[in-house]
Structure formats: structure tokens, C-alpha cells
């Protein structure tokens, strides 16, 4: 029987980065929309800035609460692997995935990656169970070795350096160059320009959520 726990320091680190990523994903589209609206010649009122301040405060509060919640969840995570199944215990519940019911095992690369064990759909309910083993915890190597004896472990890399650079360049281009392109649309139609602002906001949110 192999027992796995993440540990307090690693749980805090992963929870902190998860909260930062969520906060940035929420704030970046808002910042872009404000810049584009300013380029349109729209003068924000005091009430507008008050609303933005409230929104930023809400995002910060949500990030803080999300950090605390994620940290508690990760600290309580206990995974045990035997020859017959993998069992997961956390704050809410506990469940097991039998070795014979495993559909696939995926290992996500990177310091915030780990192992994901997916079951076949339950014959009666159709529910698919998923056991996650974050990288960095005590016993991770042993758990991986045991699971690898069950079936082939698929490897899935996170976005590499080239993709991250390209995404960063796209965001910078959107913030600094799109406003100049917007001037052509302002000269033709305020409505078209506003539609472009909304479209850029949606595109950025989509890119950040697909990180």
C-alpha cells in the first residue's frame, strides 16, 4: 500500500499560483477594455471608476477565498494506491477507482502538473470518476511507478516556452496596437468600434481561460 500526501508547503504554493492565475485572467480583459474605451474618446466618470474599484476588490477577495479553499483541499488530500485500486480522500468525501475500471492515466508536465487517473463511465449512472495526484508530494514517484504498472501513462505537456512567448506577444499587441487600429473604426461608426472592444474582450478571456 502506497500512501501519498502533498504537504503543507507545496499545497500553499500550488494554491497561491492557482489564485494568481485566476486573478490575472479576470483583470487582464478588464484592463484591455478600459484602454480601448479610452482610445474611443470615452471619458469615464467617477461612478465608473468606483465600479471598477469595486470589481477589482471583488476579484481580489475571490482570489483570497479561492486560495484558502484550494489550500485546505490540497492539505487534506490523501491518496492510497494498492494492487487493486486507487483511493482518494479529501475534505468532502472519499472514493475509489478499481484497477480494472481505469480508462486512462495522464501525466501533465510542469511543476503544477501531476497525474490524473480517469475511470470508465459507471454502467448505471454514467459518472466518470477522476483521481488527481499533484506533482511534488511525498510518495509521488512511488505512486507513478505503481500506476505505470497498471497501464501506459500518457504524457501531456503544458504550453511550452514558444507558445507562452507567442501568447504574451499577442496580449501586448492587443493592448498597444489595437487602439491605433480602432481609430479607423471610430471614424466610421461608434457602434462598430464598441463591437470591436467587446470582441477583443471576449477573445482575451478565451485565451486566458485556455492557458
Backbone as a chain_set.jsonl record, in Angstrom:
{"seq": "XXXXXXXXXXXXXXXXXXXXXXXXXXXXXXXXXXXXXXXXXXXXXXXXXXXXXXXXXXXXXXXXXXXXXXXXXXXXXXXXXXXXXXXXXXXXXXXXXXXXXXXXXXXXXXXXXXXXXXXXXXXXXXXXXXXXXXXXXXXXXXXXXXXXXXXXXXXXXXXXXXXXXXXXXXXXXXXXXXXXXXXXXXXXXXXXXXXXXXXXXXXXXXXXXXX", "coords": {"N": [[0.85, -1.202, 0.0], [0.669, 2.12, -0.974], [1.023, 5.354, 0.252], [0.075, 8.673, -0.229], [0.694, 12.125, 0.252], [0.385, 15.666, -0.11], [1.624, 17.754, 1.353], [2.185, 20.622, 3.465], [3.669, 22.968, 2.651], [3.953, 22.684, -0.169], [1.273, 22.51, -0.878], [0.378, 25.071, -0.212], [1.913, 26.578, -2.009], [0.981, 25.717, -4.559], [-1.712, 26.449, -4.358], [-1.46, 29.199, -4.109], [-0.363, 29.994, -6.611], [-2.409, 29.134, -8.303], [-4.465, 30.865, -7.532], [-3.377, 33.36, -8.225], [-3.188, 33.108, -11.017], [-5.896, 32.868, -11.718], [-6.827, 35.393, -10.882], [-5.359, 37.18, -12.521], [-6.331, 36.345, -14.981], [-8.903, 37.343, -14.823], [-8.561, 40.11, -14.493], [-6.995, 41.08, -16.648], [-8.547, 41.149, -19.171], [-10.382, 43.141, -18.405], [-8.706, 45.371, -18.047], [-7.786, 45.702, -20.677], [-10.203, 46.354, -21.988], [-10.798, 48.814, -20.786], [-8.66, 50.386, -21.675], [-9.12, 50.384, -24.444], [-11.644, 51.593, -24.599], [-10.99, 54.099, -23.628], [-9.412, 54.931, -25.73], [-11.313, 55.26, -27.599], [-12.237, 57.699, -26.991], [-13.951, 57.967, -24.942], [-14.906, 59.361, -21.942], [-14.425, 58.315, -18.777], [-16.527, 58.33, -15.911], [-16.674, 59.398, -12.429], [-18.292, 57.607, -11.098], [-17.982, 55.387, -12.723], [-15.268, 54.657, -12.297], [-15.46, 54.073, -9.639], [-17.045, 51.832, -9.757], [-15.272, 50.124, -11.108], [-13.272, 49.926, -9.173], [-14.665, 48.577, -7.173], [-15.153, 46.18, -8.509], [-12.526, 45.241, -8.908], [-11.825, 44.901, -6.239], [-13.6, 42.858, -5.564], [-12.641, 40.797, -7.207], [-10.116, 40.473, -6.074], [-10.88, 39.661, -3.494], [-12.221, 37.278, -4.089], [-10.05, 35.849, -5.111], [-8.502, 35.599, -2.807], [-10.201, 34.099, -1.13], [-10.429, 31.865, -2.744], [-7.813, 30.949, -2.693], [-7.521, 30.18, 0.015], [-9.486, 28.168, 0.177], [-8.599, 26.327, -1.808], [-6.117, 25.656, -0.749], [-6.82, 24.4, 1.68], [-8.161, 22.199, 0.649], [-6.123, 20.878, -0.793], [-4.307, 20.332, 1.267], [-5.721, 18.502, 2.741], [-5.828, 16.34, 1.113], [-5.471, 12.929, 0.552], [-4.033, 10.163, -0.904], [-4.185, 6.783, -1.593], [-2.677, 3.906, -2.881], [-3.145, 0.673, -3.929], [-2.6, -2.748, -4.951], [-4.935, -3.246, -6.221], [-6.634, -0.989, -6.423], [-7.097, 2.656, -6.53], [-7.402, 5.024, -4.036], [-9.043, 7.945, -2.97], [-9.103, 10.577, -0.671], [-10.589, 13.493, 0.619], [-11.562, 16.819, 1.738], [-14.34, 16.737, 1.353], [-15.31, 14.156, 0.577], [-14.743, 10.616, -0.009], [-13.467, 8.27, -2.34], [-13.053, 5.442, -4.542], [-11.173, 4.059, -7.267], [-11.247, 1.263, -9.102], [-8.655, -0.899, -10.258], [-9.296, -2.367, -12.524], [-11.193, -0.742, -13.643], [-10.03, 1.484, -14.675], [-9.727, 3.86, -17.177], [-7.847, 5.534, -18.457], [-4.591, 6.943, -17.831], [-3.126, 9.978, -17.232], [-0.299, 12.052, -17.353], [0.49, 15.25, -16.518], [2.861, 17.565, -17.447], [5.299, 19.743, -15.836], [5.752, 21.965, -12.969], [3.346, 22.457, -11.74], [1.853, 20.394, -12.537], [0.873, 16.923, -12.704], [-0.489, 13.655, -11.923], [-3.347, 12.187, -13.461], [-5.985, 10.11, -13.031], [-8.407, 8.466, -14.766], [-11.625, 7.017, -14.702], [-13.611, 4.436, -16.288], [-16.903, 5.127, -17.597], [-19.51, 4.807, -15.196], [-21.546, 1.915, -15.245], [-24.247, 2.126, -14.492], [-24.874, 4.809, -13.678], [-23.363, 6.389, -15.363], [-21.387, 8.078, -14.518], [-18.122, 9.47, -14.459], [-15.274, 8.883, -12.671], [-12.516, 10.639, -11.234], [-9.204, 10.706, -10.268], [-6.799, 12.753, -8.877], [-3.363, 13.342, -8.643], [-1.255, 15.508, -7.429], [1.887, 16.815, -8.563], [4.929, 16.668, -6.697], [4.352, 15.927, -4.1], [4.847, 13.866, -1.142], [5.8, 10.626, -1.854], [5.078, 10.617, -4.496], [6.628, 9.648, -6.683], [6.617, 6.904, -6.148], [3.884, 6.353, -6.368], [3.475, 6.95, -9.054], [5.071, 4.984, -10.258], [3.7, 2.645, -9.486], [1.185, 3.032, -10.715], [1.985, 3.096, -13.351], [2.494, 0.461, -13.8], [0.01, -0.513, -14.135], [-1.161, 0.478, -16.518], [-0.34, 2.146, -19.64], [1.126, 5.3, -19.151], [0.009, 8.289, -20.247], [1.534, 11.18, -21.576], [1.227, 14.613, -21.188], [2.096, 17.68, -22.183], [2.427, 20.967, -20.777], [1.807, 24.258, -22.143], [4.521, 25.125, -24.064], [7.651, 27.087, -23.928], [7.762, 28.577, -26.361], [5.07, 28.828, -27.138], [4.075, 30.244, -24.948], [5.5, 32.635, -25.152], [4.462, 33.545, -27.589], [1.765, 33.919, -26.903], [2.069, 35.92, -24.965], [3.089, 37.971, -26.573], [0.887, 38.397, -28.209], [-0.98, 39.431, -26.404], [0.321, 41.807, -25.63], [0.378, 43.107, -28.103], [-2.343, 43.445, -28.495], [-2.951, 45.265, -26.457], [-1.342, 47.534, -27.022], [-1.36, 48.065, -29.804], [-3.844, 47.58, -30.994], [-5.554, 49.723, -30.137], [-4.748, 51.832, -31.889], [-5.5, 50.844, -34.367], [-8.155, 50.899, -33.921], [-8.946, 53.5, -34.269], [-9.627, 53.902, -36.948], [-12.073, 52.612, -37.136], [-13.551, 54.125, -35.361], [-13.804, 56.488, -36.727], [-15.63, 55.735, -38.626], [-17.842, 54.415, -37.419], [-19.242, 54.504, -34.249], [-20.616, 52.423, -33.121], [-19.639, 50.114, -34.412], [-17.006, 50.247, -33.507], [-17.391, 49.913, -30.752], [-18.36, 47.312, -30.785], [-16.049, 46.004, -31.605], [-14.414, 46.397, -29.388], [-15.815, 44.844, -27.484], [-15.513, 42.374, -28.727], [-12.7, 41.984, -28.645], [-12.371, 41.831, -25.908], [-13.725, 39.453, -25.311], [-12.157, 37.653, -26.782], [-9.663, 37.817, -25.458], [-10.358, 36.874, -22.919], [-11.024, 34.281, -23.599], [-8.529, 33.297, -24.482], [-6.985, 33.471, -22.128], [-8.407, 31.792, -20.414], [-7.958, 29.414, -21.655], [-5.406, 28.72, -20.989]], "CA": [[0.0, 0.0, 0.0], [1.423, 3.367, -1.075], [0.252, 6.488, 0.767], [0.566, 9.937, -0.785], [0.186, 13.41, 0.727], [1.065, 16.753, -0.803], [2.454, 18.544, 2.252], [1.682, 21.984, 3.681], [4.37, 23.988, 1.853], [3.607, 22.515, -1.573], [-0.148, 22.842, -1.025], [0.28, 26.535, -0.2], [2.496, 27.096, -3.245], [0.078, 25.459, -5.671], [-2.916, 27.257, -4.16], [-1.109, 30.597, -4.376], [-0.243, 30.199, -8.053], [-3.74, 28.983, -8.905], [-5.213, 32.094, -7.258], [-2.79, 34.441, -9.025], [-3.564, 32.898, -12.417], [-7.322, 33.213, -11.867], [-6.991, 36.839, -10.74], [-4.837, 37.808, -13.735], [-7.272, 36.034, -16.053], [-10.078, 38.202, -14.694], [-8.204, 41.524, -14.564], [-6.409, 41.474, -17.934], [-9.561, 41.608, -20.127], [-10.943, 44.403, -17.932], [-7.732, 46.418, -18.352], [-7.801, 45.931, -22.125], [-11.441, 47.044, -22.344], [-10.699, 50.209, -20.336], [-7.73, 51.063, -22.583], [-9.767, 50.569, -25.747], [-12.704, 52.595, -24.438], [-10.32, 55.395, -23.522], [-8.971, 55.28, -27.069], [-12.505, 55.688, -28.331], [-12.569, 59.054, -26.6], [-14.97, 57.932, -23.9], [-14.365, 59.857, -20.68], [-15.081, 57.627, -17.665], [-16.979, 59.165, -14.806], [-16.278, 58.952, -11.092], [-19.082, 56.409, -10.804], [-17.38, 54.266, -13.449], [-14.064, 54.23, -11.593], [-15.89, 53.452, -8.382], [-17.47, 50.472, -10.111], [-14.064, 49.348, -11.403], [-12.617, 49.645, -7.891], [-15.438, 47.517, -6.508], [-14.918, 44.942, -9.248], [-11.169, 44.779, -8.581], [-11.861, 44.403, -4.862], [-14.291, 41.562, -5.591], [-11.719, 39.819, -7.786], [-9.102, 40.203, -5.058], [-11.498, 38.878, -2.418], [-12.446, 35.932, -4.602], [-8.757, 35.186, -5.198], [-8.102, 35.242, -1.45], [-11.033, 32.986, -0.678], [-10.065, 30.696, -3.542], [-6.532, 30.451, -2.178], [-7.751, 29.467, 1.276], [-10.247, 26.958, -0.112], [-7.74, 25.381, -2.527], [-5.079, 25.181, 0.176], [-7.42, 23.421, 2.594], [-8.458, 20.986, -0.119], [-4.877, 20.186, -1.099], [-3.708, 19.832, 2.51], [-6.488, 17.358, 3.229], [-5.802, 15.276, 0.119], [-4.718, 11.708, 0.848], [-4.216, 9.165, -1.952], [-3.563, 5.489, -1.319], [-2.691, 3.034, -4.06], [-2.852, -0.731, -3.666], [-2.516, -3.523, -6.198], [-6.267, -3.397, -6.797], [-7.357, 0.26, -6.675], [-6.568, 3.915, -6.026], [-8.427, 5.609, -3.171], [-8.846, 9.378, -2.748], [-9.831, 11.197, 0.436], [-10.401, 14.932, 0.72], [-12.453, 17.441, 2.709], [-15.757, 16.461, 1.108], [-15.693, 12.748, 0.521], [-13.717, 9.675, -0.393], [-13.934, 7.341, -3.367], [-12.008, 4.568, -5.071], [-11.251, 3.631, -8.665], [-10.643, -0.065, -9.215], [-7.681, -1.031, -11.332], [-9.979, -2.88, -13.717], [-12.1, 0.286, -14.169], [-9.255, 2.631, -15.145], [-9.782, 4.078, -18.631], [-6.546, 6.042, -18.872], [-3.816, 7.689, -16.844], [-2.429, 11.076, -17.912], [0.632, 12.832, -16.539], [0.674, 16.612, -17.024], [4.197, 18.011, -17.099], [5.415, 21.043, -15.183], [5.722, 21.945, -11.506], [1.953, 22.476, -11.292], [1.178, 19.255, -13.141], [0.699, 15.745, -11.866], [-1.147, 12.504, -12.518], [-4.804, 12.158, -13.462], [-6.491, 8.768, -13.309], [-9.818, 8.557, -15.154], [-12.311, 5.73, -14.744], [-14.631, 4.253, -17.32], [-18.219, 5.547, -17.099], [-20.232, 3.82, -14.399], [-22.584, 1.295, -16.073], [-25.602, 2.539, -14.106], [-25.069, 6.267, -13.629], [-22.591, 7.064, -16.395], [-20.441, 9.002, -13.896], [-16.702, 9.187, -14.613], [-14.502, 9.326, -11.512], [-11.178, 11.123, -11.574], [-8.287, 10.849, -9.137], [-5.671, 13.608, -9.23], [-2.206, 13.249, -7.753], [-0.392, 16.63, -7.794], [3.328, 16.592, -8.516], [5.657, 17.319, -5.61], [4.015, 15.386, -2.795], [5.607, 12.724, -0.651], [5.316, 9.369, -2.405], [4.628, 10.791, -5.885], [7.37, 8.735, -7.559], [6.13, 5.537, -5.906], [2.536, 6.258, -6.932], [3.604, 6.895, -10.508], [5.583, 3.675, -10.624], [2.646, 1.646, -9.335], [0.166, 3.251, -11.747], [2.56, 2.753, -14.644], [2.394, -0.989, -13.95], [-1.378, -0.82, -14.485], [-1.383, 0.782, -17.939], [0.571, 3.17, -20.152], [0.868, 6.658, -18.668], [0.102, 9.276, -21.323], [2.166, 12.426, -21.163], [0.639, 15.808, -21.798], [2.874, 18.835, -21.774], [1.819, 22.294, -20.754], [2.275, 25.088, -23.237], [5.96, 25.332, -23.986], [8.12, 28.478, -23.947], [7.418, 29.274, -27.609], [3.653, 29.175, -27.093], [3.881, 31.283, -23.936], [6.004, 33.891, -25.731], [3.501, 33.975, -28.602], [0.586, 34.435, -26.209], [2.431, 37.207, -24.373], [3.191, 38.944, -27.656], [-0.47, 38.706, -28.666], [-1.603, 40.314, -25.414], [0.976, 43.117, -25.754], [-0.104, 43.71, -29.348], [-3.726, 43.858, -28.288], [-3.009, 46.443, -25.587], [-0.638, 48.704, -27.54], [-1.547, 48.34, -31.224], [-5.259, 47.581, -31.36], [-6.15, 51.068, -30.025], [-4.486, 52.639, -33.083], [-6.364, 50.306, -35.406], [-9.524, 51.247, -33.562], [-9.252, 54.859, -34.725], [-10.285, 53.818, -38.25], [-13.465, 52.244, -36.916], [-14.21, 55.248, -34.692], [-14.141, 57.472, -37.757], [-16.757, 55.246, -39.404], [-19.023, 54.098, -36.618], [-19.025, 54.226, -32.829], [-21.201, 51.121, -32.829], [-18.677, 49.101, -34.866], [-15.863, 50.306, -32.6], [-17.793, 49.287, -29.492], [-18.429, 45.869, -31.034], [-14.677, 45.53, -31.636], [-13.971, 46.349, -27.993], [-16.422, 43.661, -26.877], [-14.898, 41.192, -29.324], [-11.355, 41.824, -28.105], [-12.516, 41.399, -24.509], [-14.076, 38.034, -25.326], [-11.009, 36.892, -27.269], [-8.649, 37.734, -24.411], [-10.847, 35.964, -21.868], [-10.9, 32.918, -24.112], [-7.116, 32.908, -24.49], [-6.519, 33.281, -20.765], [-9.039, 30.611, -19.838], [-7.396, 28.228, -22.296], [-3.985, 28.633, -20.69]], "C": [[0.879, 1.243, 0.0], [0.517, 4.523, -0.648], [0.904, 7.785, 0.295], [-0.112, 11.11, -0.103], [1.02, 14.513, 0.107], [2.019, 17.512, 0.111], [2.002, 19.99, 2.313], [2.33, 23.017, 2.768], [3.988, 23.888, 0.38], [2.148, 22.849, -1.833], [-0.337, 24.354, -1.076], [0.811, 27.126, -1.495], [1.547, 26.908, -4.429], [-1.193, 26.302, -5.556], [-2.646, 28.718, -4.476], [-1.031, 30.87, -5.87], [-1.589, 30.066, -8.758], [-4.566, 30.253, -8.713], [-4.705, 33.261, -8.082], [-3.218, 34.322, -10.486], [-5.024, 33.267, -12.645], [-7.536, 34.722, -11.797], [-6.511, 37.567, -11.996], [-5.785, 37.564, -14.905], [-8.523, 36.883, -16.008], [-9.751, 39.675, -14.909], [-7.708, 41.961, -15.945], [-7.461, 41.897, -18.961], [-10.195, 42.929, -19.719], [-10.012, 45.558, -18.256], [-7.726, 46.743, -19.837], [-9.046, 46.711, -22.543], [-11.384, 48.519, -21.951], [-9.788, 51.002, -21.271], [-8.387, 51.354, -23.929], [-10.874, 51.613, -25.662], [-12.119, 54.0, -24.319], [-9.857, 55.87, -24.898], [-10.132, 55.744, -27.934], [-12.903, 57.123, -27.997], [-13.635, 59.12, -25.52], [-14.355, 58.336, -22.574], [-15.088, 59.19, -19.517], [-15.42, 58.592, -16.537], [-16.452, 58.621, -13.482], [-17.026, 57.681, -10.713], [-18.502, 55.18, -11.502], [-16.162, 53.742, -12.708], [-14.398, 53.601, -10.252], [-16.333, 52.019, -8.633], [-16.283, 49.576, -10.411], [-13.351, 48.964, -10.109], [-13.339, 48.528, -7.139], [-15.19, 46.174, -7.178], [-13.537, 44.367, -8.94], [-11.129, 44.218, -7.166], [-12.533, 43.039, -4.788], [-13.388, 40.464, -6.144], [-10.635, 39.456, -6.775], [-9.646, 39.35, -3.914], [-11.729, 37.442, -2.855], [-11.143, 35.154, -4.693], [-8.283, 34.738, -3.818], [-8.885, 34.06, -0.908], [-10.699, 31.703, -1.441], [-8.756, 30.091, -3.084], [-6.744, 29.627, -0.911], [-8.479, 28.147, 1.045], [-9.378, 25.894, -0.798], [-6.668, 24.822, -1.614], [-5.633, 24.143, 1.139], [-7.673, 22.095, 1.869], [-7.197, 20.178, -0.398], [-4.225, 19.613, 0.149], [-4.422, 18.594, 3.028], [-6.417, 16.153, 2.3], [-4.906, 14.12, 0.56], [-5.059, 10.69, -0.234], [-3.488, 7.888, -1.548], [-3.741, 4.593, -2.54], [-2.29, 1.63, -3.63], [-2.7, -1.46, -5.0], [-3.85, -3.557, -6.934], [-6.971, -2.094, -7.126], [-6.557, 1.455, -6.204], [-7.693, 4.597, -5.269], [-8.062, 7.052, -2.864], [-9.706, 9.839, -1.587], [-9.527, 12.688, 0.436], [-11.396, 15.497, 1.722], [-13.902, 16.981, 2.573], [-16.103, 14.99, 1.208], [-14.486, 11.878, 0.229], [-14.284, 8.71, -1.423], [-12.735, 6.551, -3.888], [-12.258, 4.288, -6.549], [-10.52, 2.297, -8.754], [-9.683, -0.11, -10.4], [-8.335, -1.482, -12.627], [-10.885, -1.847, -14.368], [-11.362, 1.492, -14.736], [-9.307, 2.714, -16.672], [-8.455, 4.577, -19.164], [-5.897, 6.8, -17.734], [-2.984, 8.718, -17.61], [-1.51, 11.771, -16.916], [0.861, 14.179, -17.212], [2.024, 17.109, -16.534], [4.168, 19.372, -16.417], [5.27, 20.932, -13.683], [4.311, 21.963, -10.948], [1.155, 21.335, -11.915], [1.023, 18.108, -12.161], [0.021, 14.632, -12.642], [-2.657, 12.638, -12.435], [-5.263, 10.775, -13.912], [-7.992, 8.876, -13.582], [-10.414, 7.157, -15.247], [-13.2, 5.63, -15.982], [-15.967, 4.721, -16.758], [-18.901, 4.422, -16.313], [-21.386, 3.236, -15.219], [-23.999, 1.774, -15.746], [-25.824, 4.039, -14.194], [-24.352, 7.006, -14.754], [-21.557, 8.041, -15.855], [-19.008, 8.525, -14.13], [-15.962, 9.743, -13.403], [-13.088, 9.689, -11.952], [-10.37, 11.305, -10.301], [-7.085, 11.662, -9.585], [-4.588, 13.507, -8.17], [-1.237, 14.372, -8.147], [1.088, 16.266, -7.673], [3.914, 17.288, -7.288], [5.372, 16.768, -4.233], [4.873, 14.188, -2.421], [4.992, 11.428, -1.179], [4.888, 9.457, -3.85], [5.313, 9.787, -6.816], [6.885, 7.3, -7.4], [4.741, 5.333, -6.508], [2.616, 6.139, -8.453], [4.091, 5.525, -10.965], [4.523, 2.588, -10.538], [1.595, 1.794, -10.435], [0.689, 2.878, -13.136], [2.532, 1.248, -14.88], [0.978, -1.418, -14.317], [-1.618, -0.66, -15.985], [-0.401, 1.86, -18.36], [0.157, 4.549, -19.641], [1.076, 7.628, -19.823], [0.715, 10.56, -20.779], [1.565, 13.589, -21.93], [1.389, 17.021, -21.288], [2.035, 20.085, -21.681], [2.378, 23.102, -21.912], [3.747, 25.409, -23.037], [6.332, 26.797, -24.048], [7.703, 29.231, -25.204], [5.964, 29.72, -27.601], [3.402, 30.286, -26.092], [4.365, 32.632, -24.444], [5.02, 34.437, -26.754], [2.248, 34.564, -27.967], [0.87, 35.788, -25.579], [2.515, 38.3, -25.419], [1.813, 39.355, -28.154], [-1.171, 39.664, -27.704], [-1.016, 41.716, -25.503], [0.491, 43.84, -27.005], [-1.523, 44.226, -29.186], [-3.798, 45.153, -27.49], [-2.44, 47.691, -26.262], [-0.961, 49.053, -28.99], [-3.005, 48.373, -31.654], [-5.895, 48.96, -31.193], [-5.922, 51.951, -31.241], [-5.335, 52.15, -34.256], [-7.808, 50.734, -35.177], [-9.925, 52.621, -34.087], [-9.975, 54.844, -36.067], [-11.765, 53.498, -38.094], [-14.237, 53.366, -36.224], [-14.665, 56.276, -35.721], [-15.372, 57.046, -38.544], [-18.013, 55.067, -38.556], [-18.626, 53.799, -35.175], [-19.538, 52.838, -32.472], [-20.246, 49.987, -33.216], [-17.474, 49.072, -33.934], [-16.187, 49.639, -31.266], [-17.879, 47.771, -29.634], [-17.03, 45.264, -31.058], [-14.104, 45.427, -30.226], [-14.507, 45.089, -27.316], [-15.796, 42.38, -27.418], [-13.508, 40.94, -28.792], [-11.395, 41.345, -26.663], [-12.817, 39.906, -24.445], [-12.902, 37.175, -25.781], [-9.954, 36.735, -26.175], [-9.084, 36.801, -23.283], [-10.721, 34.516, -22.327], [-9.472, 32.42, -24.096], [-6.628, 32.612, -23.089], [-7.145, 32.069, -20.106], [-8.484, 29.323, -20.434], [-5.93, 28.031, -22.016], [-3.576, 27.223, -20.324]], "O": [[1.734, 1.403, 0.87], [-0.611, 4.652, -1.125], [2.116, 7.968, 0.406], [-1.326, 11.109, 0.101], [2.206, 14.332, -0.17], [3.115, 17.877, -0.314], [1.493, 20.527, 1.329], [1.64, 23.846, 2.176], [3.724, 24.909, -0.255], [1.812, 23.405, -2.878], [-1.115, 24.862, -1.884], [0.231, 28.072, -2.028], [1.336, 27.835, -5.211], [-1.69, 26.812, -6.56], [-3.498, 29.402, -5.045], [-1.573, 31.867, -6.347], [-1.875, 30.803, -9.702], [-5.285, 30.672, -9.621], [-5.493, 34.063, -8.584], [-3.568, 35.319, -11.118], [-5.358, 33.903, -13.645], [-8.331, 35.274, -12.558], [-7.188, 38.474, -12.481], [-6.019, 38.456, -15.72], [-9.146, 37.122, -17.042], [-10.572, 40.416, -15.449], [-7.969, 43.087, -16.368], [-7.282, 42.942, -19.586], [-10.515, 43.753, -20.575], [-10.467, 46.615, -18.693], [-7.668, 47.91, -20.223], [-8.958, 47.626, -23.361], [-11.864, 49.378, -22.69], [-10.09, 52.143, -21.622], [-8.228, 52.441, -24.485], [-11.019, 52.434, -26.568], [-12.679, 54.965, -24.839], [-9.904, 57.063, -25.197], [-9.957, 56.518, -28.875], [-13.79, 57.695, -28.632], [-14.159, 60.191, -25.216], [-13.387, 57.722, -22.125], [-16.264, 59.476, -19.291], [-14.686, 59.54, -16.26], [-15.868, 57.539, -13.42], [-16.463, 56.786, -10.082], [-18.521, 54.077, -10.956], [-16.023, 52.536, -12.506], [-13.699, 52.701, -9.787], [-16.048, 51.114, -7.849], [-16.27, 48.407, -10.024], [-12.884, 47.835, -9.956], [-12.709, 47.65, -6.548], [-15.035, 45.154, -6.507], [-13.389, 43.162, -8.735], [-10.489, 43.198, -6.91], [-12.094, 42.164, -4.041], [-13.364, 39.346, -5.629], [-10.275, 38.288, -6.631], [-8.975, 38.441, -3.426], [-11.472, 36.503, -2.102], [-11.105, 33.959, -4.398], [-7.734, 33.646, -3.665], [-8.324, 33.143, -0.308], [-10.686, 30.61, -0.874], [-8.595, 28.871, -3.083], [-6.217, 28.522, -0.778], [-8.132, 27.128, 1.643], [-9.409, 24.721, -0.428], [-6.341, 23.638, -1.695], [-4.994, 23.121, 1.39], [-7.428, 21.017, 2.411], [-7.189, 18.955, -0.26], [-3.649, 18.526, 0.103], [-3.814, 17.74, 3.673], [-6.887, 15.07, 2.648], [-3.738, 14.314, 0.897], [-6.23, 10.386, -0.458], [-2.308, 7.923, -1.2], [-4.812, 4.537, -3.143], [-1.228, 1.427, -3.041], [-2.676, -0.828, -6.056], [-3.898, -3.86, -8.126], [-7.824, -2.07, -8.013], [-5.505, 1.322, -5.578], [-8.802, 4.737, -5.784], [-6.914, 7.353, -2.537], [-10.896, 9.53, -1.525], [-8.379, 13.104, 0.278], [-12.009, 14.744, 2.478], [-14.609, 16.85, 3.572], [-17.084, 14.621, 1.855], [-13.35, 12.351, 0.221], [-15.468, 8.374, -1.372], [-11.579, 6.933, -3.704], [-13.397, 4.281, -7.016], [-9.316, 2.22, -8.508], [-9.887, 0.562, -11.411], [-7.964, -1.024, -13.708], [-11.309, -2.029, -15.509], [-11.995, 2.427, -15.228], [-8.972, 1.755, -17.367], [-7.981, 4.108, -20.199], [-6.563, 7.241, -16.797], [-2.233, 8.369, -18.521], [-1.898, 12.043, -15.779], [1.362, 14.246, -18.335], [2.3, 17.079, -15.335], [3.149, 20.063, -16.42], [4.74, 19.946, -13.17], [4.086, 21.537, -9.815], [-0.072, 21.311, -11.831], [1.04, 18.3, -10.945], [-0.036, 14.664, -13.871], [-3.186, 13.146, -11.447], [-4.968, 10.333, -15.023], [-8.753, 9.324, -12.724], [-9.803, 6.238, -15.792], [-13.494, 6.632, -16.632], [-16.147, 4.712, -15.54], [-18.873, 3.257, -16.709], [-22.137, 3.994, -15.833], [-24.855, 1.823, -16.63], [-26.841, 4.492, -14.72], [-24.707, 8.143, -15.065], [-20.916, 8.755, -16.626], [-18.714, 7.336, -14.017], [-16.018, 10.944, -13.139], [-12.544, 9.128, -12.903], [-10.806, 11.981, -9.369], [-6.423, 11.309, -10.561], [-4.855, 13.576, -6.97], [-0.473, 14.212, -9.098], [1.483, 15.504, -6.79], [3.455, 18.359, -6.891], [6.078, 17.102, -3.281], [5.532, 13.581, -3.265], [3.807, 11.166, -0.974], [4.38, 8.478, -4.398], [4.655, 9.151, -7.639], [6.755, 6.566, -8.38], [4.45, 4.284, -7.082], [1.915, 5.33, -9.061], [3.584, 4.972, -11.941], [4.448, 1.714, -11.402], [1.163, 0.801, -11.021], [-0.064, 2.405, -13.987], [2.544, 0.8, -16.027], [0.762, -2.547, -14.757], [-2.193, -1.532, -16.635], [0.297, 2.427, -17.519], [-1.017, 4.915, -19.693], [2.192, 7.773, -20.322], [0.436, 10.965, -19.65], [1.419, 13.55, -23.151], [1.326, 17.35, -20.103], [1.057, 20.25, -22.41], [3.317, 22.672, -22.582], [4.16, 25.897, -21.985], [5.466, 27.659, -24.199], [7.328, 30.401, -25.126], [5.648, 30.84, -28.002], [2.599, 31.183, -26.354], [3.727, 33.657, -24.203], [4.764, 35.641, -26.794], [1.728, 35.579, -28.43], [0.041, 36.696, -25.637], [2.069, 39.424, -25.189], [1.59, 40.52, -28.483], [-1.864, 40.589, -28.128], [-1.75, 42.703, -25.459], [0.226, 45.042, -26.971], [-1.867, 45.303, -29.674], [-4.601, 46.034, -27.796], [-2.984, 48.784, -26.101], [-0.852, 50.217, -29.378], [-3.367, 49.107, -32.573], [-6.709, 49.347, -32.031], [-6.796, 52.741, -31.6], [-5.83, 52.954, -35.046], [-8.578, 50.908, -36.122], [-11.105, 52.878, -34.324], [-10.846, 55.681, -36.306], [-12.607, 54.033, -38.815], [-15.431, 53.544, -36.466], [-15.747, 56.854, -35.614], [-16.088, 57.894, -39.076], [-19.1, 55.51, -38.927], [-17.778, 52.944, -34.918], [-18.963, 52.158, -31.622], [-20.063, 49.031, -32.463], [-16.972, 47.998, -33.602], [-15.373, 48.897, -30.716], [-17.517, 47.034, -28.717], [-16.832, 44.143, -30.59], [-13.391, 44.475, -29.91], [-13.763, 44.358, -26.662], [-15.574, 41.423, -26.675], [-13.158, 39.794, -28.51], [-10.556, 40.549, -26.243], [-12.242, 39.181, -23.633], [-12.672, 36.095, -25.237], [-9.412, 35.647, -25.985], [-8.278, 36.032, -22.757], [-10.357, 33.636, -21.547], [-9.213, 31.27, -23.744], [-5.936, 31.618, -22.868], [-6.489, 31.385, -19.321], [-8.53, 28.268, -19.801], [-5.262, 27.267, -22.712], [-2.404, 26.974, -20.041]]}, "num_chains": 1, "name": "protein.A"}
